[in-house]
Amino acid sequence: MSTWAVLVRPSANRVYADATPALLLAEAQVLAATALREEIDDVRLVEMGGLPYLQVRTVDVELSERTRAHLSLLSGGYALFELEDAGFGPALLPTEPAQVRTLDEDLLTIQKYVGKTNELFTRLLLNLTVWASATPDGLLPTSVAPRKRATRVLDPLCGRGTTLHAALVHGCDAEGLDTDGKAFDAQEAYLKTWLRTKRLKHTADVSPLRRDGQRLGRRLAIEVAADKEAWKAGRTQRLAVVEADTRRTGDVFKAGSADVLVTDAPYGVKHGSHGADGGRSRGPAQLLTEALPGWRRVLRPGGAVGIAWNTHVAPREQALEILADAGLEPLDDGPWQGFRHRVDAGIDRDVVVAVNPG
């Protein structure tokens, strides 16, 4: 066995910084129970030099590239060390993290706007959902975890695309859907500017989206490669963003095409969801109930759903019940219960995750 220490990442957001150590512990406990259940023996929070660390004990003495890559994915991790007893106390030996990104991280961090989800939390939500799925290595580079195709991430309430951008950074294909035309315009402008600034080989097109002779909205389609060699070899990533109601997800995207569905549900604070009758609903429960049949249709068997949920407007138990009623299998034991944290006076955020059986 060997012991490793992950320095907890500092955050400019004071509220999220206070929550990060506990969230990192729960995230690592999920990792130890899913993707690395054969490699990790124990995880816990410790303090060294007045700073919080996540202590990880692995079964093997040497850190495998796969284990190193998964530890490098931890959203709340900042630096990785091997922990040794130096005789006078613990010694931290810096350890090179794995390269787990295919595109520059600033794709995710540059955009700033009111209501944007914290990027660290977005990574956490994406990690948890992929680890819960039948393809827990789906965020690892193909050099570490070879696979025939990229992991496909769907956010059916994508807004201006934070989840989609996180997925692209980690080598995934991404699809999103949102009814807000202004958010669609903002994401189109941002992505085209970012791609040109980075001088990446790409295509970016907007076209009308039609179904059954009716115009639903618009579709933004982007194909991009990390470098010129990847473009020539056909190693590209794809992004598709659709301007349409989330309840049309099953009509817009191919059945069984998404490996994971990751979304930040409407909080009912700044904006509410709209029910099938066109009325305004204060909480996201009605929207979730109406949208889930289409969401599940697009999700592959063995895929997973991860949702950020505001417990101030609807209890966690209600969200889990809605997921179960839709035929999904909620995960609600052990570390899966460790993600509730305060965002502000109106938002007490939690994470609910469920698996599509099969």
Beta strands, then each sheet from edge to edge (+ up, - down):
strand 1: 2-8
strand 2: 40-48
strand 3: 51-58
strand 4: 77-85
strand 5: 90-95
strand 6: 152-155
strand 7: 173-178
strand 8: 202-211
strand 9: 214-224
strand 10: 237-243
strand 11: 258-264
strand 12: 273-274
strand 13: 280-281
strand 14: 299-310
strand 15: 329-331
strand 16: 341-344
strand 17: 347-355
sheet 1: 2+ 3- 1+ 4- 5+
sheet 2: 8+ 9- 10+ 7+ 6+ 11+ 14+ 17- 15+
sheet 3: 8+ 9- 10+ 7+ 6+ 11+ 14+ 17- 16+
sheet 4: 12+ 13-
end
